[in-house]
Amino acid sequence: QVQLVESGGGLAQPGGSLRLSCAASGFTLDAYNIAWFRQAPGKEREGVSCTSVRDGSVYYASSVKGRFNIPRDNAKNILYLQMNNLKPEDTAVYYCAADTVRGYLCDLKLYLYDHWGQGTQVTVSS
């Protein structure tokens, strides 16, 4: 059974850092395109970053580029979302998602992803 579980959310101060984890079971993360999304209260879910199985490239949304990165630990089958220089507008529920169908370069379109985690809350506030 394919399952994704996020963890690591919590409260951070503006300018601070948090590292989220996306642990996979039932499949190996490095075999598929994997993405991080987030959804703030009252807003639509938006893409944050994704990594492509085809060539290992990583894409970041402009709102997080230069502040976030997505290292992985293949031995543990975990993809991380390292968030630095956090801003109040980063407050959201963060989800990881897997595209187990396509093998093209990743894209931050929700409909491409067929497996989702339950999400983890990130709050950035002083």
C-alpha positions in Angstrom: 0.0 0.0 0.0 1.4 3.3 -1.1 1.5 5.8 1.8 3.1 9.2 2.4 3.4 10.7 5.9 4.5 14.2 6.6 6.0 15.4 9.8 8.0 18.2 11.3 5.5 21.0 11.2 5.1 23.5 14.1 5.6 27.1 15.1 8.5 29.1 13.9 9.4 32.8 14.2 9.9 35.0 11.1 13.4 34.4 9.8 13.6 31.0 11.4 13.8 27.6 9.9 11.9 24.3 9.9 12.5 21.0 8.2 9.6 18.9 7.1 9.8 15.2 6.3 7.9 13.1 3.8 8.3 9.4 4.5 7.1 6.9 2.0 6.0 3.3 2.3 5.0 0.9 -0.4 7.2 2.5 -3.0 10.6 4.2 -3.3 10.5 8.0 -3.5 13.3 8.2 -6.0 11.3 6.2 -8.5 8.7 9.0 -9.1 8.2 12.7 -9.3 7.6 14.0 -5.8 6.2 17.4 -4.9 5.5 19.6 -1.9 2.3 21.7 -1.9 0.8 24.0 0.7 -2.6 25.4 1.5 -3.1 28.5 3.6 -6.5 29.2 5.3 -9.0 30.4 2.7 -6.7 29.9 -0.2 -6.2 27.2 -2.9 -3.6 24.6 -2.6 -0.4 25.7 -4.3 2.8 24.0 -5.4 6.0 24.7 -3.5 8.6 22.5 -5.1 9.0 19.3 -7.0 11.8 16.9 -8.0 11.9 15.0 -11.3 12.7 11.3 -11.5 13.8 11.8 -15.1 16.9 13.8 -14.5 16.9 14.7 -10.8 16.1 18.3 -11.4 14.3 20.4 -8.9 11.8 23.2 -9.4 10.8 25.8 -6.9 7.9 28.2 -6.9 9.1 31.8 -7.1 7.7 32.5 -3.7 10.1 30.1 -2.0 13.1 30.1 -4.4 16.3 30.8 -2.6 14.7 30.0 0.8 13.5 26.4 0.5 15.2 23.3 -0.7 14.3 19.6 -0.9 17.1 17.2 0.1 16.4 13.5 0.3 17.7 10.5 2.2 17.2 7.6 -0.2 18.4 5.1 2.5 15.5 6.2 4.7 13.1 6.8 1.8 12.4 10.3 3.0 12.2 13.6 1.1 12.6 16.7 3.2 11.5 20.3 2.8 14.1 22.5 4.3 12.5 25.9 4.9 14.8 28.9 5.8 14.1 32.5 6.3 10.5 31.8 7.0 7.8 34.5 6.5 4.3 34.8 8.0 2.9 34.1 4.5 4.5 30.7 4.6 1.9 29.7 7.2 0.0 26.8 5.7 -0.7 23.1 5.8 2.1 21.4 3.9 1.6 18.3 1.9 3.8 15.9 0.0 2.5 14.2 -3.1 3.7 11.5 -5.5 3.1 11.2 -9.3 3.3 7.5 -9.8 2.0 7.6 -13.4 4.2 10.0 -15.4 7.9 9.9 -15.9 8.3 13.4 -17.4 9.8 16.4 -15.8 7.8 17.4 -12.7 5.2 20.1 -12.6 3.3 21.8 -9.8 -0.1 21.0 -11.0 -2.3 19.3 -8.4 -4.0 16.9 -10.8 -0.8 15.2 -11.8 -0.3 13.7 -8.3 -2.2 10.6 -7.4 -0.9 10.0 -3.9 -1.0 12.5 -1.0 0.0 12.7 2.6 -2.3 14.0 5.3 -0.4 17.3 5.7 1.5 19.0 8.5 0.8 22.5 9.9 3.4 25.2 9.7 2.8 28.4 11.5 5.2 31.4 11.2 4.5 34.0 13.8 6.3 36.1 16.3 
